[in-house]
Amino acid sequence: MTIHLPQGPYEPRATPLDLAPTGTPLASRTVFSAAHVVADPYADTTPDSPAAVDWDATLAFRRHLWSHGLGVAEAMDTAQRGMGLDWAGAEELIRRSAAEARSVGGRIACGVGTDQLPPGPATLAEVRAAYEQQLAVVEESGAQAILMASRALAAAAKGPQDYLETYAHLLRQATEPVVLHWLGPMFDPALEGYWGSTDLDLATDTFLQVIAEHPDKVDGIKMSLLDADREIDVRRRLPSGVRCYTGDDFNYPELIAGDDRGFSHALLGIFDPLGPLAAHAVRVLDTGDTKGFRELLDPTVELSRHLFQAPTRFYKTGVVFLAWLAGHQDHFTMVGGLQSARSLPHLAKAYELADGLGLFPDPDLAESRMRALLTVSGGTR
């Protein structure tokens, strides 16, 4: 039956892809999905209130990802760190998710930042102490640490040397190798000039110097600059044994597939809605079938680029919207009220693209929920 979307009439597909969990671990690539949080829709909150999280639904979604063989990257920007989820909420999320990971044998890595600092300027010593506090929480939980880019460090640092000294200090504190995360300003404008320069070539040199001076403490890096050529260049310059986890939600198929000089692993927000399909594609790649991998994953790029279009930081809205349509949660309420951050036409296009890919386990449910949103948000035509 035709559904009338803002962009025109659309005929939903009748059957989804067959993407049931297989229990087979991924072999050729290490793949993390940066997972979203599910809000409690009945909590009496405001956009300025601490996040009210539906813990049962949030943890159930992580079990869904683990069941397909994916790792979970927890308490990252996809979980609305700094956009609705404060440190108190992130700390509880880390502890709960790490415990859940242990119970099911799932892989988990968690974000370490400085977002417990009060608003306003912070000293470098305060930035280091904030990082150390969060690093201790993640390590105590048994999860791997991801050292995220810090707004406070970006504001406090006077140049590359401050980054070199801060990260050297943190890496010395880490008990196990960490993932270093370079998040570009398209995801968070406050991170403009990270690593001490707005010149990306100079910033890259500083980033690589941190790694070169502490290769035994760096498991890998996550590049989130939406620049495939730069990621490939950095990937080729990494010390032996240090992995590159692509965070490029525009170019991930080619970066994961790689070339005769290497490849990227993955830590991606788009692998929240694409989780089962992404896991299936990597299993095809595990057999050496690069062509089959690309045939599965290349068609998803249009959806990803749509969700991550500028302002890129609001991609979380589309991610949660698709989780609702797919039946992973019963509502489309987000912490901080972020469900209002994308327009009805944007969401309708996301539905069309995701349905065309066969991502919805129950296409009829997705269609009925899309119709309900159209009625409530746009009226009838």
TAJORA-V425249 format. One record per pair of residues at least 24 apart in sequence whose ideal C-beta (glycine too) atoms are under 6 Angstrom apart, sorted by sequence separation. I is the first residue (numbers start at 1). J is the second residue. D is the distance in whole Angstrom. If there is no record, write none. Layout:
I,J,D
I,J,D
This chain:
215,239,4
218,242,5
223,247,5
226,250,5
317,341,5
127,152,5
220,245,5
222,247,5
236,261,6
317,342,4
112,138,6
127,153,5
274,300,6
321,347,5
35,62,6
215,242,6
235,262,6
314,341,4
87,115,5
110,138,5
314,342,6
87,116,4
127,156,6
208,237,6
122,152,5
147,178,5
33,65,5
124,156,5
149,181,6
163,195,5
318,350,5
322,354,5
51,84,6
82,115,6
110,143,4
112,145,5
145,178,4
146,179,4
147,180,5
148,181,5
163,196,5
257,290,5
344,377,5
51,85,5
74,108,6
122,156,6
149,183,4
270,304,4
326,360,5
344,378,5
62,97,6
75,110,5
76,111,5
108,143,5
109,144,4
111,146,5
112,147,5
113,148,4
117,152,5
146,181,5
327,362,6
50,86,6
71,107,4
72,108,5
73,109,5
74,110,4
75,111,4
114,150,4
139,175,6
160,196,3
33,70,5
35,72,5
109,146,5
111,148,5
113,150,6
154,191,5
159,196,5
187,224,6
257,294,6
51,89,4
66,104,5
114,152,5
124,162,6
128,166,6
327,365,5
31,70,6
32,71,4
34,73,4
131,170,5
151,190,4
66,106,3
154,194,6
177,217,6
179,219,6
184,224,6
32,73,4
59,100,5
128,169,6
132,173,6
177,218,6
179,220,5
180,221,5
181,222,5
182,223,6
183,224,5
184,225,4
253,294,6
325,366,4
34,76,4
36,78,5
37,79,5
149,191,5
177,219,4
26,69,5
98,141,4
163,206,6
167,210,5
171,214,4
174,217,6
179,222,6
306,349,6
25,69,5
34,78,4
98,142,5
253,297,4
325,369,5
98,143,5
149,194,5
222,267,5
253,298,5
21,67,4
91,137,6
95,141,5
160,206,4
171,217,4
273,319,6
21,68,5
94,141,6
272,319,5
273,322,4
303,353,4
302,353,6
303,354,6
249,304,5
250,305,6
249,308,5
187,312,6
186,312,4
187,313,5
78,269,4
73,267,5
70,275,6
68,275,6
68,276,5
70,279,6
65,275,5
69,279,5
68,279,4
30,265,4
31,266,5
32,267,4
34,269,5
29,265,5
36,272,6
80,316,6
35,272,6
33,271,4
33,272,5
33,275,5
85,335,6
31,282,6
84,335,4
84,336,3
29,282,5
84,338,6
80,335,6
26,282,5
19,276,4
28,285,6
19,277,6
28,286,5
27,286,4
19,280,6
61,328,5
57,329,5
36,319,5
36,320,5
51,335,4
47,336,5
41,331,5
47,337,5
38,329,5
41,333,4
39,333,5
39,334,5
39,335,5
6,345,4
17,358,4
6,348,5
10,352,5
13,355,6
16,358,5
5,348,4
12,355,5
16,360,6
16,361,5
16,363,6
13,363,6
12,363,6
12,367,5
